[in-house]
Structures are given as C-alpha cells and as structure tokens.
Amino acid sequence: MPSRPQTQLPEGGQTLVYSTVDGHDIKLDYYLPRNTTSGNLPAIIYYHGGGMTAGSRRSGHFPTWLYDHCQKRNYILIAADYRLCHPSTALDQIADAKALFRFLASPSFQSALPSPSLTLDTTRIAVTGFSAGAYSARAACIYAEPKPAVLLTSYGTGGNLLLDHWTQPRPPTSIASLVNLEDVPRLLADRTVVSDDADRGSNRFALTVRWEIDGTFLDGVFGRPGLGAELNKVEYAQRGAAIPEELRAGFLQEFVTAEYPPTVLVHGTADEVVPDAESRFHHEQLGQLGVRTELLLVRDAGHGLVDLQSGFPPKLADGAMEAYEKAAKFIDDALEGKL
C-alpha cells in the first residue's frame, strides 16, 4: 500500500522549461527511477491543485505516495506547472496541457534525459490531477497529442463545470479562512503571468475563495465577467447550449467521447470544495460511452480526502490510502494493457 502523503519534496528532480509564452517560461520537474539507466519507460504526470489560481509543481501537497509508486514500478514522474488563472484563463491551461505533451514527445525532452538508452514511451503516459489540477489532466485527455493512456483524478475539478456549485453564490468553505479576502483588489490589479506560485504568502488563492463566495468562479477562470450569472439564468439541462461559443472548448464535459482514455476517479463524499458530483458525473458519462472507468468514493472524506473532524492540520480519512492503492493499480493495469 502507498505510504501516507507527505509534504517533503523528493530528491533528484530535474527542472526543464517545457513552454515559453510571451517570454514567460513554464516548467516541469522530472524524477527518474533510481538505478535505472536504460529502457523505454512509462511516465505519470502530476498536476497540482490550488483552485486554478494558486499552487506549484513543488507545493506542499505533493503526492509523495505517487512518487514512491513510480520508483517501485520504474516509471518517470513528471510534475508540471501551468499558467494560473488571472490574468491567464482556463483556455490558457488547456494550451499548456497540449504544450506539455508536445514537449514530452519531442527530441528536446528525449535529449534532456541522461542517457540515449533511456527514453520515454509516449504511448504509455498516465496523467493525474488533484483538485484543480484535474482540469489540466482532463484537458490533456481531450486535446493533447500524444493521447494519455490513462487518467486519475482525485477530488478533481472539471468533470462538470455547469453544476449550480459553480454558477451560484455559496457560503465560505472550510479552507476560506486561510486567505485574506481584503487582498483581492490588489491581486486583480496585478496582470503578471504566474505559473509557479510556490510562495504561500502570495495569497493568490484568495481569488478562488472570493469567486466561489460571489458565484463568479466561472467569470474568474474564463476571464468573462457575468458568465456564471448568464449560465445560471437557464435551467441546468439547458446550460450546455448557453455556453458562449468562444469559451465552449473550456467546458470539458462537452467534448468527452468514446475515445477518452480509461479513467479512475477518487473523491470524498463530504467534499464541500469540489463536490463529488463532479466525479460521479464524469464516471457516468464515461460509462455510457463504454469507456473503462472506476469511481472510488471515500466515505465522509472532505476535500483532500481528509477527516474533517480530526483537527488541524486534518488527518487523512479512513479509506483514503486504500482508494489511492486501488487507483495506482488501475494505472498499472492500463499502462500494461490489461484494461
């Protein structure tokens, strides 16, 4: 079974720039299996959370258990940044997901590896996304080339952005108290492109909290004032048709087809930040299309699969690591062609 997640970053990561947009470098870290000098290896991509506005490939919630699994299975682990919302948008994050996969399949990445006899098997790339990082992971499954071989989302955003949860105002969540909402005007006035928000003092997550409370989350991440209210004017069943055409590509559920990769979804049933309805919807959608999918619900777990009654910092909920163990097995089976 994977060990409990820790916050200490593994040693041995190598940093590369995978995309440069208007002079801004977007980076990844890759971690090779120890004592491996040759072979055509699979890889797992890790996308971090942070409400689409904050976080970093090196942030405190780095899934050490996933790193350990990659070491055990002889996989390359790739932790990737992406442009963060405001001033960038969800559409920019889609572009970054496409750019990452292009880079991984390019001679530039292969030549960066320490030996010509050690290569990345681009037909066996798993993509994972935690919380808001699931948006980038899901985007890769729709838009990236080469296509991911398998997807893991954990308490992930982007399965269904048309839910009332995203179009209507709602009370502050349990993590809202961690930010200073008075800082929001300053953050909105700052147009600096950010893709690595490693400084916890940046307070960028206050943008997400403000948008959630106001019912303007979609406005913020798509850079379109009034978008949430516009979609909320119509009944849920009609919202897909009401998406502005120039933003439609960002509503990923509108583009899920039978060509989608096998998918495993992990979610807590008491998640108030990203509702488990996101994963339930995606699971049902894939099942109707005949795509291999597994939904792993952790009973009474909050966001991050934590036990909300365990104090601060919260502990993982019972069943969380068992769910991750099953998810890791799903990835292994997909990469080995067993699904």
C-alpha positions as a Markdown table, in Angstrom:
| # | Residue | x | y | z |
|---|---|---|---|---|
| 1 | Met | 0.0 | 0.0 | 0.0 |
| 2 | Pro | 1.3 | 3.5 | -0.7 |
| 3 | Ser | 2.6 | 5.4 | 2.3 |
| 4 | Arg | 0.6 | 8.4 | 3.7 |
| 5 | Pro | 1.1 | 11.6 | 1.7 |
| 6 | Gln | 3.9 | 13.8 | 2.9 |
| 7 | Thr | 4.9 | 17.3 | 2.1 |
| 8 | Gln | 8.6 | 16.8 | 1.8 |
| 9 | Leu | 9.7 | 17.1 | -1.9 |
| 10 | Pro | 11.7 | 14.1 | -3.2 |
| 11 | Glu | 15.3 | 14.5 | -4.1 |
| 12 | Gly | 16.7 | 14.1 | -7.6 |
| 13 | Gly | 14.2 | 16.2 | -9.6 |
| 14 | Gln | 15.5 | 17.8 | -12.8 |
| 15 | Thr | 13.9 | 21.0 | -14.0 |
| 16 | Leu | 13.1 | 21.8 | -17.6 |
| 17 | Val | 11.2 | 24.6 | -19.4 |
| 18 | Tyr | 8.5 | 22.9 | -21.5 |
| 19 | Ser | 6.9 | 26.0 | -22.9 |
| 20 | Thr | 7.6 | 29.7 | -23.3 |
| 21 | Val | 4.7 | 32.1 | -23.9 |
| 22 | Asp | 5.4 | 35.8 | -24.4 |
| 23 | Gly | 8.7 | 35.4 | -22.7 |
| 24 | His | 7.2 | 33.5 | -19.7 |
| 25 | Asp | 8.8 | 30.1 | -19.0 |
| 26 | Ile | 6.6 | 27.3 | -17.8 |
| 27 | Lys | 8.4 | 24.5 | -16.1 |
| 28 | Leu | 8.3 | 20.8 | -15.1 |
| 29 | Asp | 10.4 | 18.6 | -12.8 |
| 30 | Tyr | 11.0 | 15.0 | -13.8 |
| 31 | Tyr | 12.1 | 12.3 | -11.5 |
| 32 | Leu | 13.7 | 9.1 | -12.9 |
| 33 | Pro | 13.6 | 5.8 | -11.2 |
| 34 | Arg | 16.7 | 5.2 | -9.1 |
| 35 | Asn | 19.4 | 2.9 | -10.5 |
| 36 | Thr | 17.7 | 2.9 | -14.0 |
| 37 | Thr | 20.0 | 3.8 | -16.9 |
| 38 | Ser | 18.2 | 2.3 | -19.9 |
| 39 | Gly | 14.8 | 1.3 | -21.2 |
| 40 | Asn | 11.7 | 2.8 | -22.8 |
| 41 | Leu | 9.9 | 3.9 | -19.7 |
| 42 | Pro | 6.3 | 4.8 | -19.0 |
| 43 | Ala | 5.5 | 8.1 | -17.1 |
| 44 | Ile | 3.0 | 9.6 | -14.8 |
| 45 | Ile | 2.2 | 13.3 | -15.0 |
| 46 | Tyr | 1.2 | 15.1 | -11.8 |
| 47 | Tyr | -0.8 | 18.3 | -12.0 |
| 48 | His | -1.1 | 20.2 | -8.6 |
| 49 | Gly | -4.2 | 21.8 | -7.1 |
| 50 | Gly | -4.8 | 25.3 | -5.9 |
| 51 | Gly | -8.2 | 26.4 | -7.2 |
| 52 | Met | -6.8 | 27.1 | -10.7 |
| 53 | Thr | -5.3 | 30.3 | -9.3 |
| 54 | Ala | -2.5 | 29.1 | -7.0 |
| 55 | Gly | -0.1 | 26.4 | -6.3 |
| 56 | Ser | 3.1 | 24.9 | -7.8 |
| 57 | Arg | 4.5 | 21.6 | -9.0 |
| 58 | Arg | 6.5 | 21.8 | -5.8 |
| 59 | Ser | 3.8 | 22.9 | -3.4 |
| 60 | Gly | 3.1 | 21.3 | 0.0 |
| 61 | His | 0.5 | 18.8 | -1.2 |
| 62 | Phe | 3.0 | 17.0 | -3.5 |
| 63 | Pro | 1.8 | 13.3 | -3.6 |
| 64 | Thr | 4.8 | 11.5 | -2.2 |
| 65 | Trp | 2.9 | 8.2 | -2.4 |
| 66 | Leu | 2.7 | 8.7 | -6.2 |
| 67 | Tyr | 6.5 | 9.3 | -6.4 |
| 68 | Asp | 7.1 | 6.2 | -4.3 |
| 69 | His | 4.8 | 4.2 | -6.7 |
| 70 | Cys | 6.8 | 5.5 | -9.7 |
| 71 | Gln | 10.0 | 4.4 | -8.1 |
| 72 | Lys | 8.6 | 1.0 | -7.3 |
| 73 | Arg | 7.2 | 0.5 | -10.8 |
| 74 | Asn | 10.1 | 2.0 | -12.8 |
| 75 | Tyr | 8.1 | 5.0 | -14.1 |
| 76 | Ile | 9.2 | 8.5 | -14.7 |
| 77 | Leu | 7.3 | 11.0 | -12.6 |
| 78 | Ile | 6.7 | 14.4 | -14.2 |
| 79 | Ala | 5.4 | 17.3 | -12.1 |
| 80 | Ala | 4.2 | 20.2 | -14.3 |
| 81 | Asp | 3.3 | 23.8 | -13.7 |
| 82 | Tyr | 0.7 | 25.6 | -15.7 |
| 83 | Arg | -0.4 | 29.2 | -16.1 |
| 84 | Leu | -2.6 | 30.2 | -13.2 |
| 85 | Cys | -5.9 | 32.0 | -13.6 |
| 86 | His | -5.8 | 35.7 | -13.6 |
| 87 | Pro | -4.5 | 37.1 | -15.7 |
| 88 | Ser | -4.4 | 33.7 | -17.5 |
| 89 | Thr | -7.5 | 31.7 | -18.1 |
| 90 | Ala | -8.7 | 28.1 | -18.3 |
| 91 | Leu | -8.2 | 28.2 | -22.0 |
| 92 | Asp | -4.5 | 29.0 | -21.4 |
| 93 | Gln | -4.3 | 26.0 | -19.1 |
| 94 | Ile | -5.6 | 23.9 | -22.0 |
| 95 | Ala | -2.9 | 25.3 | -24.2 |
| 96 | Asp | -0.3 | 24.5 | -21.6 |
| 97 | Ala | -1.5 | 20.9 | -21.3 |
| 98 | Lys | -1.2 | 20.5 | -25.1 |
| 99 | Ala | 2.3 | 22.1 | -25.0 |
| 100 | Leu | 3.4 | 19.7 | -22.3 |
| 101 | Phe | 2.6 | 16.6 | -24.3 |
| 102 | Arg | 4.1 | 18.0 | -27.4 |
| 103 | Phe | 7.3 | 18.7 | -25.5 |
| 104 | Leu | 7.4 | 15.2 | -23.9 |
| 105 | Ala | 7.2 | 13.7 | -27.4 |
| 106 | Ser | 9.9 | 16.0 | -28.8 |
| 107 | Pro | 13.6 | 15.4 | -29.3 |
| 108 | Ser | 14.1 | 18.2 | -26.7 |
| 109 | Phe | 12.8 | 16.1 | -23.9 |
| 110 | Gln | 14.5 | 12.9 | -25.0 |
| 111 | Ser | 17.8 | 14.6 | -25.3 |
| 112 | Ala | 17.4 | 16.0 | -21.8 |
| 113 | Leu | 17.4 | 12.5 | -20.3 |
| 114 | Pro | 20.8 | 11.4 | -19.0 |
| 115 | Ser | 21.3 | 8.6 | -21.5 |
| 116 | Pro | 20.3 | 7.9 | -25.1 |
| 117 | Ser | 19.4 | 4.4 | -24.0 |
| 118 | Leu | 16.8 | 5.8 | -21.5 |
| 119 | Thr | 13.7 | 7.1 | -23.3 |
| 120 | Leu | 10.0 | 8.0 | -22.6 |
| 121 | Asp | 7.4 | 5.7 | -24.0 |
| 122 | Thr | 4.9 | 8.2 | -25.2 |
| 123 | Thr | 2.3 | 5.6 | -25.8 |
| 124 | Arg | 2.3 | 4.9 | -22.0 |
| 125 | Ile | 1.8 | 8.2 | -20.3 |
| 126 | Ala | -0.6 | 8.4 | -17.4 |
| 127 | Val | -2.0 | 11.8 | -16.4 |
| 128 | Thr | -3.1 | 12.7 | -12.9 |
| 129 | Gly | -4.7 | 15.8 | -11.4 |
| 130 | Phe | -5.5 | 16.6 | -7.8 |
| 131 | Ser | -8.2 | 19.2 | -7.1 |
| 132 | Ala | -7.9 | 22.0 | -9.7 |
| 133 | Gly | -5.1 | 20.1 | -11.3 |
| 134 | Ala | -7.7 | 17.7 | -12.6 |
| 135 | Tyr | -8.8 | 20.3 | -15.0 |
| 136 | Ser | -5.5 | 20.2 | -16.8 |
| 137 | Ala | -5.4 | 16.4 | -16.6 |
| 138 | Arg | -8.9 | 16.2 | -18.1 |
| 139 | Ala | -8.0 | 18.7 | -20.8 |
| 140 | Ala | -5.0 | 16.6 | -21.8 |
| 141 | Cys | -7.3 | 13.6 | -22.3 |
| 142 | Ile | -9.3 | 15.6 | -24.8 |
| 143 | Tyr | -6.9 | 17.9 | -26.6 |
| 144 | Ala | -3.3 | 16.6 | -26.1 |
| 145 | Glu | -1.2 | 14.6 | -28.6 |
| 146 | Pro | 0.1 | 12.0 | -27.9 |
| 147 | Lys | -3.0 | 10.9 | -26.1 |
| 148 | Pro | -2.7 | 9.9 | -22.4 |
| 149 | Ala | -3.1 | 6.2 | -21.8 |
| 150 | Val | -5.0 | 6.6 | -18.6 |
| 151 | Leu | -6.4 | 9.3 | -16.3 |
| 152 | Leu | -6.5 | 9.6 | -12.5 |
| 153 | Thr | -8.4 | 12.5 | -10.8 |
| 154 | Ser | -8.5 | 13.0 | -7.1 |
| 155 | Tyr | -11.2 | 15.3 | -5.7 |
| 156 | Gly | -10.9 | 16.9 | -9.1 |
| 157 | Thr | -12.3 | 19.9 | -10.8 |
| 158 | Gly | -13.6 | 19.9 | -14.4 |
| 159 | Gly | -15.9 | 16.9 | -14.6 |
| 160 | Asn | -18.9 | 19.2 | -14.8 |
| 161 | Leu | -18.5 | 23.0 | -14.6 |
| 162 | Leu | -22.2 | 23.6 | -15.3 |
| 163 | Leu | -23.3 | 22.5 | -11.8 |
| 164 | Asp | -25.0 | 25.0 | -9.6 |
| 165 | His | -21.9 | 24.7 | -7.4 |
| 166 | Trp | -20.0 | 26.8 | -9.9 |
| 167 | Thr | -22.8 | 29.2 | -11.1 |
| 168 | Gln | -24.3 | 30.3 | -7.8 |
| 169 | Pro | -23.0 | 32.1 | -4.7 |
| 170 | Arg | -22.3 | 29.8 | -1.7 |
| 171 | Pro | -21.1 | 30.1 | 1.8 |
| 172 | Pro | -17.3 | 30.1 | 2.5 |
| 173 | Thr | -15.8 | 26.6 | 2.7 |
| 174 | Ser | -13.6 | 25.3 | 5.5 |
| 175 | Ile | -10.5 | 26.5 | 3.7 |
| 176 | Ala | -11.7 | 30.0 | 3.1 |
| 177 | Ser | -10.3 | 31.2 | 6.4 |
| 178 | Leu | -6.8 | 30.5 | 5.2 |
| 179 | Val | -6.7 | 33.6 | 3.0 |
| 180 | Asn | -7.1 | 37.3 | 3.3 |
| 181 | Leu | -10.0 | 38.5 | 1.1 |
| 182 | Glu | -9.0 | 42.1 | 1.5 |
| 183 | Asp | -6.1 | 41.4 | -0.8 |
| 184 | Val | -8.3 | 40.5 | -3.8 |
| 185 | Pro | -8.3 | 44.0 | -5.3 |
| 186 | Arg | -4.5 | 44.0 | -5.4 |
| 187 | Leu | -4.4 | 40.6 | -6.9 |
| 188 | Leu | -6.9 | 41.5 | -9.6 |
| 189 | Ala | -4.9 | 44.7 | -10.4 |
| 190 | Asp | -1.7 | 42.6 | -10.9 |
| 191 | Arg | -1.5 | 41.4 | -14.5 |
| 192 | Thr | 1.7 | 39.5 | -14.1 |
| 193 | Val | 1.6 | 36.0 | -15.6 |
| 194 | Val | 2.2 | 33.4 | -12.9 |
| 195 | Ser | 2.8 | 29.6 | -13.4 |
| 196 | Asp | 4.7 | 28.8 | -10.2 |
| 197 | Asp | 3.1 | 30.1 | -7.1 |
| 198 | Ala | 5.4 | 28.4 | -4.6 |
| 199 | Asp | 5.2 | 31.3 | -2.2 |
| 200 | Arg | 2.4 | 30.6 | 0.3 |
| 201 | Gly | 2.4 | 34.2 | 1.2 |
| 202 | Ser | 1.3 | 35.3 | -2.3 |
| 203 | Asn | -2.4 | 34.9 | -1.2 |
| 204 | Arg | -3.4 | 34.1 | -4.7 |
| 205 | Phe | -5.9 | 31.5 | -3.5 |
| 206 | Ala | -8.0 | 34.4 | -2.2 |
| 207 | Leu | -9.1 | 34.9 | -5.8 |
| 208 | Thr | -10.7 | 31.4 | -5.8 |
| 209 | Val | -12.4 | 32.0 | -2.5 |
| 210 | Arg | -13.8 | 35.3 | -3.5 |
| 211 | Trp | -15.2 | 33.9 | -6.7 |
| 212 | Glu | -16.7 | 31.0 | -5.0 |
| 213 | Ile | -18.5 | 33.1 | -2.4 |
| 214 | Asp | -19.7 | 35.5 | -5.1 |
| 215 | Gly | -20.8 | 32.8 | -7.5 |
| 216 | Thr | -18.3 | 34.2 | -10.1 |
| 217 | Phe | -15.9 | 31.3 | -10.2 |
| 218 | Leu | -16.5 | 30.8 | -13.9 |
| 219 | Asp | -16.2 | 34.5 | -14.6 |
| 220 | Gly | -12.8 | 34.5 | -13.0 |
| 221 | Val | -11.3 | 31.4 | -14.5 |
| 222 | Phe | -12.6 | 32.2 | -18.0 |
| 223 | Gly | -11.9 | 35.9 | -17.7 |
| 224 | Arg | -15.6 | 36.7 | -18.6 |
| 225 | Pro | -17.5 | 38.9 | -16.2 |
| 226 | Gly | -21.1 | 37.8 | -15.8 |
| 227 | Leu | -20.6 | 34.3 | -17.2 |
| 228 | Gly | -21.8 | 32.4 | -14.1 |
| 229 | Ala | -24.9 | 34.6 | -13.9 |
| 230 | Glu | -25.6 | 34.2 | -17.6 |
| 231 | Leu | -25.5 | 30.4 | -17.3 |
| 232 | Asn | -27.5 | 30.4 | -14.1 |
| 233 | Lys | -30.4 | 32.1 | -15.8 |
| 234 | Val | -31.3 | 28.9 | -17.6 |
| 235 | Glu | -32.2 | 25.5 | -16.2 |
| 236 | Tyr | -29.3 | 23.1 | -15.7 |
| 237 | Ala | -30.3 | 20.9 | -18.6 |
| 238 | Gln | -30.1 | 23.9 | -21.0 |
| 239 | Arg | -26.7 | 25.3 | -19.8 |
| 240 | Gly | -24.6 | 23.4 | -22.3 |
| 241 | Ala | -26.4 | 25.2 | -25.1 |
| 242 | Ala | -25.9 | 28.5 | -23.4 |
| 243 | Ile | -22.1 | 28.4 | -23.2 |
| 244 | Pro | -20.6 | 31.2 | -25.3 |
| 245 | Glu | -19.1 | 29.6 | -28.4 |
| 246 | Glu | -15.7 | 31.2 | -27.9 |
| 247 | Leu | -15.5 | 29.6 | -24.4 |
| 248 | Arg | -17.0 | 26.2 | -25.2 |
| 249 | Ala | -13.7 | 24.4 | -25.5 |
| 250 | Gly | -13.1 | 25.1 | -21.8 |
| 251 | Phe | -16.2 | 23.2 | -20.7 |
| 252 | Leu | -14.5 | 19.8 | -21.0 |
| 253 | Gln | -17.6 | 17.7 | -20.4 |
| 254 | Glu | -18.9 | 18.9 | -23.7 |
| 255 | Phe | -16.1 | 17.0 | -25.6 |
| 256 | Val | -15.9 | 13.7 | -23.8 |
| 257 | Thr | -16.1 | 10.9 | -26.4 |
| 258 | Ala | -15.7 | 7.1 | -26.6 |
| 259 | Glu | -12.0 | 7.8 | -27.4 |
| 260 | Tyr | -11.4 | 9.0 | -23.9 |
| 261 | Pro | -8.7 | 7.0 | -22.0 |
| 262 | Pro | -9.5 | 4.7 | -19.2 |
| 263 | Thr | -10.3 | 6.7 | -16.1 |
| 264 | Val | -10.2 | 6.2 | -12.3 |
| 265 | Leu | -11.8 | 8.9 | -10.1 |
| 266 | Val | -11.2 | 9.3 | -6.3 |
| 267 | His | -13.4 | 11.6 | -4.3 |
| 268 | Gly | -14.6 | 12.2 | -0.8 |
| 269 | Thr | -18.3 | 12.1 | -0.2 |
| 270 | Ala | -18.2 | 15.1 | 2.2 |
| 271 | Asp | -16.2 | 17.4 | -0.1 |
| 272 | Glu | -17.6 | 20.9 | 0.1 |
| 273 | Val | -14.9 | 22.5 | -2.1 |
| 274 | Val | -15.2 | 20.3 | -5.2 |
| 275 | Pro | -18.4 | 18.2 | -4.9 |
| 276 | Asp | -18.3 | 14.5 | -5.5 |
| 277 | Ala | -21.0 | 15.2 | -8.2 |
| 278 | Glu | -18.0 | 16.2 | -10.4 |
| 279 | Ser | -16.6 | 12.7 | -10.3 |
| 280 | Arg | -20.0 | 11.0 | -10.3 |
| 281 | Phe | -21.0 | 12.8 | -13.4 |
| 282 | His | -17.7 | 12.1 | -15.2 |
| 283 | His | -17.9 | 8.4 | -14.2 |
| 284 | Glu | -21.5 | 8.0 | -15.5 |
| 285 | Gln | -20.7 | 9.9 | -18.7 |
| 286 | Leu | -17.7 | 7.6 | -19.5 |
| 287 | Gly | -19.7 | 4.5 | -18.6 |
| 288 | Gln | -22.5 | 5.5 | -21.0 |
| 289 | Leu | -19.8 | 5.8 | -23.8 |
| 290 | Gly | -18.3 | 2.4 | -23.0 |
| 291 | Val | -15.0 | 3.8 | -21.6 |
| 292 | Arg | -13.4 | 1.8 | -18.8 |
| 293 | Thr | -13.9 | 3.7 | -15.6 |
| 294 | Glu | -13.8 | 3.2 | -11.9 |
| 295 | Leu | -15.2 | 5.6 | -9.2 |
| 296 | Leu | -13.6 | 5.3 | -5.7 |
| 297 | Leu | -15.6 | 7.2 | -3.1 |
| 298 | Val | -14.1 | 7.7 | 0.3 |
| 299 | Arg | -17.0 | 7.9 | 2.8 |
| 300 | Asp | -17.3 | 11.1 | 4.8 |
| 301 | Ala | -13.9 | 12.4 | 3.5 |
| 302 | Gly | -13.6 | 16.2 | 2.8 |
| 303 | His | -11.5 | 17.9 | 0.3 |
| 304 | Gly | -8.1 | 16.4 | 0.1 |
| 305 | Leu | -9.6 | 13.1 | 1.4 |
| 306 | Val | -9.2 | 14.4 | 4.9 |
| 307 | Asp | -11.2 | 13.6 | 8.0 |
| 308 | Leu | -12.9 | 17.0 | 8.8 |
| 309 | Gln | -13.3 | 16.1 | 12.5 |
| 310 | Ser | -9.6 | 15.3 | 13.1 |
| 311 | Gly | -8.5 | 18.8 | 14.0 |
| 312 | Phe | -5.8 | 21.0 | 12.2 |
| 313 | Pro | -3.9 | 20.0 | 10.2 |
| 314 | Pro | -6.5 | 17.4 | 9.4 |
| 315 | Lys | -5.6 | 13.7 | 9.0 |
| 316 | Leu | -6.5 | 11.6 | 6.1 |
| 317 | Ala | -9.9 | 9.9 | 6.3 |
| 318 | Asp | -10.3 | 6.2 | 6.8 |
| 319 | Gly | -10.1 | 4.5 | 3.4 |
| 320 | Ala | -8.2 | 7.3 | 1.6 |
| 321 | Met | -4.9 | 5.4 | 1.2 |
| 322 | Glu | -6.8 | 2.2 | 0.2 |
| 323 | Ala | -8.5 | 4.3 | -2.5 |
| 324 | Tyr | -5.1 | 5.5 | -3.7 |
| 325 | Glu | -3.8 | 2.0 | -3.7 |
| 326 | Lys | -6.7 | 0.9 | -6.0 |
| 327 | Ala | -6.2 | 3.9 | -8.2 |
| 328 | Ala | -2.5 | 3.1 | -8.6 |
| 329 | Lys | -3.4 | -0.5 | -9.6 |
| 330 | Phe | -5.8 | 0.9 | -12.2 |
| 331 | Ile | -3.0 | 3.0 | -13.7 |
| 332 | Asp | -0.6 | 0.0 | -13.7 |
| 333 | Asp | -3.2 | -2.2 | -15.5 |
| 334 | Ala | -3.8 | 0.5 | -18.1 |
| 335 | Leu | -0.1 | 1.0 | -18.7 |
| 336 | Glu | 0.4 | -2.7 | -19.1 |
| 337 | Gly | -2.5 | -3.0 | -21.5 |
| 338 | Lys | -4.6 | -5.1 | -19.1 |
| 339 | Leu | -7.8 | -2.9 | -19.2 |
